[in-house]
Amino acid sequence: MKAHSVLKKKYRIALVDLSEHFSAEETLFPILINHDIPLNQFIAYAGWNTVSNSVGTALVQGAVFCTELPHQTTKHALLSLYKNNLTFLNNRYMEDYFYLKDVIEPINNTLKSAGYTNVYDLDMDHNYKWANIMLQQALNERATRFKHTKAFRQYIPITLNGKESNLRIKDMYIDTSYPWPRTFEIYMQTHLFLEECST
């Protein structure tokens, strides 16, 4: 794929990954995984429910990262910038792709098959707790599979004061829940453990 050669030339890629019917099959994300594209070299990703939300999110994330990058003069500051951006990037992967394109519909269907017809006003004492359990199990399974792909585990080249090295996400775990009794939105936070090595 051309993305490999573009990244090797050190272009910075912000990807807005939308689909006509809001389905996983129409997005680029699984294709990128299958072709071992180093997804953590992207500076931004968004694939939420509208063009304006997605473009706005990716544009701001990419602009903030690229604006701040030249001003990081210490290794600590540079690694903090990368960690913050990678955290937000993987939040977007987990929510915009894995949740909204892959997990929400099966959860809604399971709730509806159990007789809960209104998934936008869940019962706090019963199906809300059940929905949270389904959410956490489903996303943790996907996060575990994702973090073992070559696309996730590849190194990220970084440069500080002319010296090049590599950064990699050694491990990731996620914390997720429904912030209120509806399935449309989730609380999502990834926790990353990074490692650095010389080229």
C-alpha positions as CSV (number, residue, x, y, z in Angstrom):
1,M,0.0,0.0,0.0
2,K,1.1,3.6,-0.6
3,A,0.7,4.4,3.1
4,H,3.9,2.5,3.8
5,S,5.9,4.7,1.4
6,V,4.3,7.9,2.5
7,L,5.1,7.2,6.2
8,K,8.7,6.3,5.2
9,K,9.0,9.7,3.7
10,K,8.1,11.1,7.1
11,Y,4.8,12.6,6.0
12,R,2.4,13.1,8.9
13,I,-1.0,11.4,8.2
14,A,-4.3,12.4,9.8
15,L,-7.0,10.0,8.7
16,V,-10.7,10.7,8.6
17,D,-12.3,7.2,8.1
18,L,-16.0,7.6,7.2
19,S,-18.4,5.3,5.5
20,E,-21.6,5.9,3.6
21,H,-23.7,3.4,5.7
22,F,-21.7,3.8,8.9
23,S,-20.5,0.2,8.7
24,A,-17.1,-1.4,9.5
25,E,-17.0,-3.0,6.1
26,E,-16.8,0.4,4.3
27,T,-13.9,1.8,6.4
28,L,-10.2,1.8,5.8
29,F,-9.2,0.8,9.3
30,P,-9.4,-3.0,8.9
31,I,-7.7,-2.8,5.6
32,L,-4.8,-0.9,7.2
33,I,-4.5,-3.5,9.9
34,N,-4.5,-6.4,7.4
35,H,-1.7,-4.7,5.4
36,D,0.4,-4.1,8.5
37,I,0.3,-0.3,8.1
38,P,2.0,1.2,11.3
39,L,-1.1,2.9,12.7
40,N,0.6,4.5,15.6
41,Q,2.7,6.6,13.2
42,F,-0.5,8.4,12.2
43,I,-0.9,11.8,14.0
44,A,-4.7,11.7,14.1
45,Y,-7.7,9.5,13.4
46,A,-11.4,10.1,13.5
47,G,-14.4,8.2,12.2
48,W,-17.3,9.3,14.3
49,N,-20.9,9.8,13.2
50,T,-20.7,13.0,11.1
51,V,-18.2,14.5,8.6
52,S,-18.0,17.7,10.6
53,N,-17.3,16.0,13.9
54,S,-14.7,13.7,12.4
55,V,-12.9,16.3,10.3
56,G,-12.8,18.7,13.1
57,T,-11.4,16.1,15.6
58,A,-8.7,14.9,13.2
59,L,-7.7,18.4,12.1
60,V,-7.4,19.8,15.6
61,Q,-5.5,16.7,16.9
62,G,-3.1,16.8,14.0
63,A,-2.6,20.6,14.2
64,V,-1.9,20.6,17.9
65,F,0.6,17.8,17.6
66,C,2.5,19.3,14.6
67,T,2.5,22.8,16.2
68,E,3.9,21.5,19.5
69,L,6.4,19.1,18.1
70,P,9.2,21.6,17.1
71,H,9.1,23.2,20.5
72,Q,10.0,20.0,22.5
73,T,13.6,20.5,23.5
74,T,14.0,17.7,26.1
75,K,13.4,14.0,25.8
76,H,10.9,14.1,28.7
77,A,8.8,16.8,26.9
78,L,9.0,15.0,23.5
79,L,8.0,11.6,25.0
80,S,5.1,13.3,26.9
81,L,3.8,14.9,23.7
82,Y,4.0,11.6,21.9
83,K,2.3,9.7,24.7
84,N,-0.5,12.2,24.9
85,N,-1.1,12.1,21.2
86,L,-0.9,8.3,21.0
87,T,-3.3,8.0,23.9
88,F,-5.9,10.2,22.1
89,L,-5.2,8.4,18.8
90,N,-5.9,5.0,20.4
91,N,-9.0,6.4,22.1
92,R,-10.3,7.2,18.7
93,Y,-9.4,3.8,17.3
94,M,-11.2,2.1,20.1
95,E,-14.2,4.3,20.1
96,D,-14.7,5.5,16.6
97,Y,-13.9,2.1,14.9
98,F,-14.2,-0.7,17.4
99,Y,-17.1,0.6,19.4
100,L,-19.2,2.6,16.9
101,K,-18.6,0.3,13.9
102,D,-18.4,-3.1,15.5
103,V,-19.7,-3.3,19.1
104,I,-22.7,-1.0,19.6
105,E,-25.0,-2.8,17.2
106,P,-24.6,-6.3,18.8
107,I,-25.0,-4.8,22.3
108,N,-28.2,-3.0,21.2
109,N,-29.5,-6.1,19.5
110,T,-28.8,-8.2,22.6
111,L,-30.7,-5.7,24.8
112,K,-33.6,-5.6,22.4
113,S,-33.8,-9.4,22.1
114,A,-34.1,-9.4,25.9
115,G,-37.1,-7.1,25.7
116,Y,-35.4,-3.7,26.3
117,T,-36.7,-1.8,23.3
118,N,-35.3,1.6,24.2
119,V,-31.5,1.5,24.3
120,Y,-31.4,5.3,24.7
121,D,-33.1,5.2,28.2
122,L,-31.7,2.2,30.0
123,D,-32.9,1.0,33.4
124,M,-30.1,2.0,35.8
125,D,-30.7,-1.0,38.1
126,H,-30.9,-3.8,35.5
127,N,-30.0,-3.5,31.9
128,Y,-27.6,-0.5,32.3
129,K,-25.3,-2.7,34.4
130,W,-25.6,-5.6,31.9
131,A,-24.8,-3.2,29.0
132,N,-21.7,-2.1,30.8
133,I,-20.5,-5.6,31.3
134,M,-21.1,-6.4,27.6
135,L,-19.3,-3.2,26.6
136,Q,-16.2,-3.9,28.7
137,Q,-16.0,-7.5,27.6
138,A,-16.4,-6.7,23.9
139,L,-13.9,-3.8,23.8
140,N,-11.3,-5.5,26.0
141,E,-11.4,-8.5,23.6
142,R,-10.9,-6.2,20.6
143,A,-8.2,-4.2,22.4
144,T,-6.3,-7.4,23.2
145,R,-6.4,-8.6,19.5
146,F,-5.6,-5.1,18.2
147,K,-2.5,-4.6,20.4
148,H,-1.0,-7.9,19.1
149,T,-1.2,-6.9,15.4
150,K,1.8,-5.9,13.5
151,A,0.0,-2.7,12.6
152,F,-0.1,-1.7,16.2
153,R,3.3,-3.0,17.4
154,Q,5.5,-1.3,14.9
155,Y,8.0,1.4,16.0
156,I,7.4,5.1,15.7
157,P,10.5,7.0,14.5
158,I,11.2,10.1,16.6
159,T,13.9,12.8,16.4
160,L,15.3,15.0,19.2
161,N,18.1,17.5,18.5
162,G,19.1,15.6,15.3
163,K,19.3,12.3,17.1
164,E,16.9,9.6,15.8
165,S,15.4,6.8,17.9
166,N,12.3,4.6,17.9
167,L,9.3,4.6,20.2
168,R,6.9,1.7,20.6
169,I,3.7,1.0,22.6
170,K,4.8,-1.9,24.7
171,D,1.3,-2.5,26.1
172,M,-2.1,-0.9,26.3
173,Y,-5.2,-1.5,28.4
174,I,-8.5,0.3,28.3
175,D,-11.0,1.7,30.8
176,T,-14.5,2.1,29.4
177,S,-18.1,2.4,30.5
178,Y,-21.4,4.1,29.7
179,P,-21.3,7.5,31.4
180,W,-25.1,7.5,31.5
181,P,-27.9,5.0,30.7
182,R,-27.7,5.0,26.9
183,T,-25.6,3.1,24.4
184,F,-24.9,6.0,22.0
185,E,-21.9,7.4,23.8
186,I,-19.2,5.8,26.0
187,Y,-16.4,6.9,28.3
188,M,-13.2,5.7,26.8
189,Q,-9.6,6.0,28.1
190,T,-6.6,4.0,26.9
191,H,-3.6,3.6,29.1
192,L,-0.3,3.2,27.3
193,F,3.1,1.9,28.3
194,L,5.9,3.1,25.9
195,E,9.4,2.0,25.3
196,E,12.2,3.6,23.4
197,C,15.2,2.2,21.6
198,S,18.0,3.6,19.5
199,T,18.0,3.0,15.7
